């Protein structure tokens, strides 16, 4: 029983820390004017999501993870992409 209570505390705390960490990536991308395609809490498949100002905000099935998908992460996509951003 004690172990179950520990997990009921650890998982939400870990999920909150992951959310704050990914929020840091998101805000930094916005600060450097990099287009954010998706801000996802949890790992896919997607449970629910909405689009606001060209960014998909999603809540996904597996809560112990998250991601920020930016334009140009995989290949050059022009102005406003990760690959065309200045270092400072």
PyMOL CGO cylinders between C-alpha atoms (Angstrom):
from pymol import cmd
from pymol.cgo import CYLINDER

trace = [
    CYLINDER, 0.00, 0.00, 0.00, 2.81, 2.41, 0.88, 0.3, 1, 1, 1, 1, 1, 1,
    CYLINDER, 2.81, 2.41, 0.88, 4.46, 1.89, -2.51, 0.3, 1, 1, 1, 1, 1, 1,
    CYLINDER, 4.46, 1.89, -2.51, 1.21, 2.69, -4.32, 0.3, 1, 1, 1, 1, 1, 1,
    CYLINDER, 1.21, 2.69, -4.32, 0.92, 5.97, -2.39, 0.3, 1, 1, 1, 1, 1, 1,
    CYLINDER, 0.92, 5.97, -2.39, 4.50, 6.84, -3.35, 0.3, 1, 1, 1, 1, 1, 1,
    CYLINDER, 4.50, 6.84, -3.35, 3.72, 6.33, -7.05, 0.3, 1, 1, 1, 1, 1, 1,
    CYLINDER, 3.72, 6.33, -7.05, 0.54, 8.39, -6.74, 0.3, 1, 1, 1, 1, 1, 1,
    CYLINDER, 0.54, 8.39, -6.74, 2.74, 11.26, -5.58, 0.3, 1, 1, 1, 1, 1, 1,
    CYLINDER, 2.74, 11.26, -5.58, 5.81, 10.68, -7.79, 0.3, 1, 1, 1, 1, 1, 1,
    CYLINDER, 5.81, 10.68, -7.79, 4.01, 10.48, -11.16, 0.3, 1, 1, 1, 1, 1, 1,
    CYLINDER, 4.01, 10.48, -11.16, 2.17, 13.86, -10.91, 0.3, 1, 1, 1, 1, 1, 1,
    CYLINDER, 2.17, 13.86, -10.91, 5.31, 15.58, -9.57, 0.3, 1, 1, 1, 1, 1, 1,
    CYLINDER, 5.31, 15.58, -9.57, 7.40, 14.12, -12.40, 0.3, 1, 1, 1, 1, 1, 1,
    CYLINDER, 7.40, 14.12, -12.40, 4.74, 15.12, -14.95, 0.3, 1, 1, 1, 1, 1, 1,
    CYLINDER, 4.74, 15.12, -14.95, 4.77, 18.69, -13.60, 0.3, 1, 1, 1, 1, 1, 1,
    CYLINDER, 4.77, 18.69, -13.60, 8.58, 18.89, -13.82, 0.3, 1, 1, 1, 1, 1, 1,
    CYLINDER, 8.58, 18.89, -13.82, 8.51, 17.62, -17.40, 0.3, 1, 1, 1, 1, 1, 1,
    CYLINDER, 8.51, 17.62, -17.40, 5.83, 20.18, -18.29, 0.3, 1, 1, 1, 1, 1, 1,
    CYLINDER, 5.83, 20.18, -18.29, 7.93, 23.02, -16.85, 0.3, 1, 1, 1, 1, 1, 1,
    CYLINDER, 7.93, 23.02, -16.85, 11.03, 21.73, -18.69, 0.3, 1, 1, 1, 1, 1, 1,
    CYLINDER, 11.03, 21.73, -18.69, 9.21, 21.60, -22.04, 0.3, 1, 1, 1, 1, 1, 1,
    CYLINDER, 9.21, 21.60, -22.04, 7.67, 25.01, -21.37, 0.3, 1, 1, 1, 1, 1, 1,
    CYLINDER, 7.67, 25.01, -21.37, 11.25, 26.32, -21.17, 0.3, 1, 1, 1, 1, 1, 1,
    CYLINDER, 11.25, 26.32, -21.17, 11.95, 24.95, -24.67, 0.3, 1, 1, 1, 1, 1, 1,
    CYLINDER, 11.95, 24.95, -24.67, 8.69, 26.48, -25.93, 0.3, 1, 1, 1, 1, 1, 1,
    CYLINDER, 8.69, 26.48, -25.93, 9.32, 29.94, -24.47, 0.3, 1, 1, 1, 1, 1, 1,
    CYLINDER, 9.32, 29.94, -24.47, 12.93, 29.98, -25.69, 0.3, 1, 1, 1, 1, 1, 1,
    CYLINDER, 12.93, 29.98, -25.69, 11.80, 29.09, -29.21, 0.3, 1, 1, 1, 1, 1, 1,
    CYLINDER, 11.80, 29.09, -29.21, 9.22, 31.90, -29.09, 0.3, 1, 1, 1, 1, 1, 1,
    CYLINDER, 9.22, 31.90, -29.09, 11.86, 34.32, -27.76, 0.3, 1, 1, 1, 1, 1, 1,
    CYLINDER, 11.86, 34.32, -27.76, 14.14, 33.54, -30.73, 0.3, 1, 1, 1, 1, 1, 1,
    CYLINDER, 14.14, 33.54, -30.73, 11.17, 33.71, -33.15, 0.3, 1, 1, 1, 1, 1, 1,
    CYLINDER, 11.17, 33.71, -33.15, 11.34, 30.03, -34.08, 0.3, 1, 1, 1, 1, 1, 1,
    CYLINDER, 11.34, 30.03, -34.08, 8.01, 28.67, -35.29, 0.3, 1, 1, 1, 1, 1, 1,
    CYLINDER, 8.01, 28.67, -35.29, 6.65, 26.05, -32.88, 0.3, 1, 1, 1, 1, 1, 1,
    CYLINDER, 6.65, 26.05, -32.88, 4.55, 23.47, -34.70, 0.3, 1, 1, 1, 1, 1, 1,
    CYLINDER, 4.55, 23.47, -34.70, 3.41, 21.53, -31.62, 0.3, 1, 1, 1, 1, 1, 1,
    CYLINDER, 3.41, 21.53, -31.62, 3.68, 21.68, -27.84, 0.3, 1, 1, 1, 1, 1, 1,
    CYLINDER, 3.68, 21.68, -27.84, 2.86, 18.24, -26.52, 0.3, 1, 1, 1, 1, 1, 1,
    CYLINDER, 2.86, 18.24, -26.52, 2.41, 17.08, -22.95, 0.3, 1, 1, 1, 1, 1, 1,
    CYLINDER, 2.41, 17.08, -22.95, 2.91, 13.33, -22.77, 0.3, 1, 1, 1, 1, 1, 1,
    CYLINDER, 2.91, 13.33, -22.77, 3.86, 10.95, -25.56, 0.3, 1, 1, 1, 1, 1, 1,
    CYLINDER, 3.86, 10.95, -25.56, 1.48, 10.17, -28.46, 0.3, 1, 1, 1, 1, 1, 1,
    CYLINDER, 1.48, 10.17, -28.46, -1.09, 9.02, -29.35, 0.3, 1, 1, 1, 1, 1, 1,
    CYLINDER, -1.09, 9.02, -29.35, -2.92, 12.31, -28.90, 0.3, 1, 1, 1, 1, 1, 1,
    CYLINDER, -2.92, 12.31, -28.90, -5.94, 12.34, -26.56, 0.3, 1, 1, 1, 1, 1, 1,
    CYLINDER, -5.94, 12.34, -26.56, -6.99, 15.93, -27.14, 0.3, 1, 1, 1, 1, 1, 1,
    CYLINDER, -6.99, 15.93, -27.14, -5.52, 18.97, -28.84, 0.3, 1, 1, 1, 1, 1, 1,
    CYLINDER, -5.52, 18.97, -28.84, -6.30, 22.39, -30.19, 0.3, 1, 1, 1, 1, 1, 1,
    CYLINDER, -6.30, 22.39, -30.19, -4.60, 24.87, -32.48, 0.3, 1, 1, 1, 1, 1, 1,
    CYLINDER, -4.60, 24.87, -32.48, -3.89, 28.46, -31.45, 0.3, 1, 1, 1, 1, 1, 1,
    CYLINDER, -3.89, 28.46, -31.45, -1.91, 30.90, -33.61, 0.3, 1, 1, 1, 1, 1, 1,
    CYLINDER, -1.91, 30.90, -33.61, -0.50, 28.10, -35.76, 0.3, 1, 1, 1, 1, 1, 1,
    CYLINDER, -0.50, 28.10, -35.76, 0.70, 25.91, -32.88, 0.3, 1, 1, 1, 1, 1, 1,
    CYLINDER, 0.70, 25.91, -32.88, -0.93, 22.62, -31.91, 0.3, 1, 1, 1, 1, 1, 1,
    CYLINDER, -0.93, 22.62, -31.91, -1.26, 22.20, -28.14, 0.3, 1, 1, 1, 1, 1, 1,
    CYLINDER, -1.26, 22.20, -28.14, -1.84, 18.55, -27.27, 0.3, 1, 1, 1, 1, 1, 1,
    CYLINDER, -1.84, 18.55, -27.27, -2.34, 16.26, -24.31, 0.3, 1, 1, 1, 1, 1, 1,
    CYLINDER, -2.34, 16.26, -24.31, -1.14, 12.78, -25.13, 0.3, 1, 1, 1, 1, 1, 1,
    CYLINDER, -1.14, 12.78, -25.13, -1.68, 9.27, -23.78, 0.3, 1, 1, 1, 1, 1, 1,
    CYLINDER, -1.68, 9.27, -23.78, 1.54, 8.63, -21.82, 0.3, 1, 1, 1, 1, 1, 1,
    CYLINDER, 1.54, 8.63, -21.82, 1.91, 11.41, -19.18, 0.3, 1, 1, 1, 1, 1, 1,
    CYLINDER, 1.91, 11.41, -19.18, 5.59, 10.96, -18.29, 0.3, 1, 1, 1, 1, 1, 1,
    CYLINDER, 5.59, 10.96, -18.29, 7.05, 12.83, -21.24, 0.3, 1, 1, 1, 1, 1, 1,
    CYLINDER, 7.05, 12.83, -21.24, 6.63, 15.80, -23.49, 0.3, 1, 1, 1, 1, 1, 1,
    CYLINDER, 6.63, 15.80, -23.49, 7.98, 17.53, -26.56, 0.3, 1, 1, 1, 1, 1, 1,
    CYLINDER, 7.98, 17.53, -26.56, 8.19, 20.78, -28.49, 0.3, 1, 1, 1, 1, 1, 1,
    CYLINDER, 8.19, 20.78, -28.49, 8.20, 20.31, -32.25, 0.3, 1, 1, 1, 1, 1, 1,
    CYLINDER, 8.20, 20.31, -32.25, 9.83, 23.24, -34.05, 0.3, 1, 1, 1, 1, 1, 1,
    CYLINDER, 9.83, 23.24, -34.05, 9.93, 24.09, -37.74, 0.3, 1, 1, 1, 1, 1, 1,
    CYLINDER, 9.93, 24.09, -37.74, 13.28, 23.20, -39.29, 0.3, 1, 1, 1, 1, 1, 1,
    CYLINDER, 13.28, 23.20, -39.29, 14.42, 20.66, -36.70, 0.3, 1, 1, 1, 1, 1, 1,
    CYLINDER, 14.42, 20.66, -36.70, 14.89, 17.96, -39.32, 0.3, 1, 1, 1, 1, 1, 1,
    CYLINDER, 14.89, 17.96, -39.32, 15.70, 19.99, -42.43, 0.3, 1, 1, 1, 1, 1, 1,
    CYLINDER, 15.70, 19.99, -42.43, 15.91, 23.62, -43.50, 0.3, 1, 1, 1, 1, 1, 1,
    CYLINDER, 15.91, 23.62, -43.50, 12.48, 25.20, -43.82, 0.3, 1, 1, 1, 1, 1, 1,
    CYLINDER, 12.48, 25.20, -43.82, 13.33, 28.85, -44.39, 0.3, 1, 1, 1, 1, 1, 1,
    CYLINDER, 13.33, 28.85, -44.39, 12.83, 31.93, -42.20, 0.3, 1, 1, 1, 1, 1, 1,
    CYLINDER, 12.83, 31.93, -42.20, 11.39, 31.29, -38.75, 0.3, 1, 1, 1, 1, 1, 1,
    CYLINDER, 11.39, 31.29, -38.75, 12.76, 27.76, -38.60, 0.3, 1, 1, 1, 1, 1, 1,
    CYLINDER, 12.76, 27.76, -38.60, 15.11, 26.22, -36.05, 0.3, 1, 1, 1, 1, 1, 1,
    CYLINDER, 15.11, 26.22, -36.05, 17.87, 25.70, -38.62, 0.3, 1, 1, 1, 1, 1, 1,
    CYLINDER, 17.87, 25.70, -38.62, 17.83, 29.35, -39.71, 0.3, 1, 1, 1, 1, 1, 1,
    CYLINDER, 17.83, 29.35, -39.71, 17.83, 30.86, -36.19, 0.3, 1, 1, 1, 1, 1, 1,
    CYLINDER, 17.83, 30.86, -36.19, 20.81, 32.82, -34.89, 0.3, 1, 1, 1, 1, 1, 1,
    CYLINDER, 20.81, 32.82, -34.89, 22.77, 31.37, -31.98, 0.3, 1, 1, 1, 1, 1, 1,
    CYLINDER, 22.77, 31.37, -31.98, 22.38, 34.61, -30.01, 0.3, 1, 1, 1, 1, 1, 1,
]
cmd.load_cgo(trace, "trace")
